[in-house]
């Protein structure tokens, strides 16, 4: 996935969704509505994005056009 592909989808939603923190910790990550994995850190999330073809993933984590953080604060992965 490259920047143009994600921006041209026209759905008005970010192509990457980081779901709320699970009861056992970690957050499910979806890329284009497909499950990418369970992230326990930003490094895990960046690896999922890298595998999806986004080599500049670190720069995208706080861009709401790219990443939607649901339910909990961004960059929080552990259960309180």
C-alpha positions as CSV (number, residue, x, y, z in Angstrom):
1,X,0.0,0.0,0.0
2,X,1.4,3.4,-0.9
3,X,0.3,6.9,0.1
4,X,-1.6,7.5,-3.1
5,X,-3.6,4.2,-2.8
6,X,-4.6,4.9,0.8
7,X,-5.6,8.5,0.1
8,X,-7.6,7.7,-3.0
9,X,-9.9,5.3,-1.3
10,X,-12.3,8.1,-0.6
11,X,-14.0,6.4,2.3
12,X,-13.3,9.3,4.7
13,X,-11.7,6.9,7.2
14,X,-8.1,6.0,7.9
15,X,-6.8,2.9,6.3
16,X,-5.2,1.8,9.6
17,X,-7.3,1.2,12.7
18,X,-5.7,0.6,16.1
19,X,-8.6,-0.8,18.2
20,X,-9.1,-0.3,21.9
21,X,-6.7,-2.0,24.4
22,X,-7.7,-5.6,25.0
23,X,-8.4,-6.9,28.6
24,X,-5.1,-8.8,28.5
25,X,-3.2,-6.0,26.9
26,X,-2.2,-5.1,23.4
27,X,-4.3,-3.7,20.6
28,X,-5.7,-5.3,17.5
29,X,-4.6,-3.6,14.3
30,X,-6.6,-3.6,11.1
31,X,-5.2,-2.4,7.8
32,X,-7.8,-1.8,5.1
33,X,-10.3,-3.8,7.3
34,X,-8.0,-6.8,7.4
35,X,-6.6,-8.0,10.7
36,X,-2.8,-7.3,10.7
37,X,-1.9,-8.5,14.2
38,X,-1.9,-7.6,17.9
39,X,0.4,-4.7,18.8
40,X,2.0,-4.4,22.2
41,X,4.1,-1.3,21.2
42,X,4.5,1.3,18.6
43,X,7.4,-0.9,17.2
44,X,4.9,-3.7,16.6
45,X,2.5,-1.3,14.9
46,X,5.3,0.0,12.7
47,X,6.3,-3.5,11.7
48,X,2.7,-4.3,10.6
49,X,2.7,-1.1,8.5
50,X,6.1,-1.9,7.0
51,X,4.8,-5.4,6.0
52,X,1.9,-3.6,4.3
53,X,4.3,-1.6,2.2
54,X,4.7,1.6,4.2
55,X,8.4,2.1,4.9
56,X,7.8,5.6,6.5
57,X,5.4,4.2,9.1
58,X,6.9,6.0,12.1
59,X,5.9,9.3,10.5
60,X,2.3,8.2,10.0
61,X,1.4,7.1,13.6
62,X,0.0,10.5,14.6
63,X,-1.6,11.4,11.3
64,X,-5.4,10.9,11.6
65,X,-5.6,10.5,7.8
66,X,-3.6,7.3,8.1
67,X,-4.2,5.9,11.6
68,X,-7.3,5.9,13.6
69,X,-6.8,5.2,17.3
70,X,-10.0,3.8,18.8
71,X,-11.1,3.7,22.4
72,X,-8.0,4.6,24.3
73,X,-5.2,7.1,24.1
74,X,-2.8,6.7,21.2
75,X,0.4,4.8,21.9
76,X,-1.1,3.1,25.0
77,X,-1.0,-0.7,24.8
78,X,-1.3,-2.1,28.3
79,X,-4.4,-2.8,30.3
80,X,-4.6,-0.4,33.2
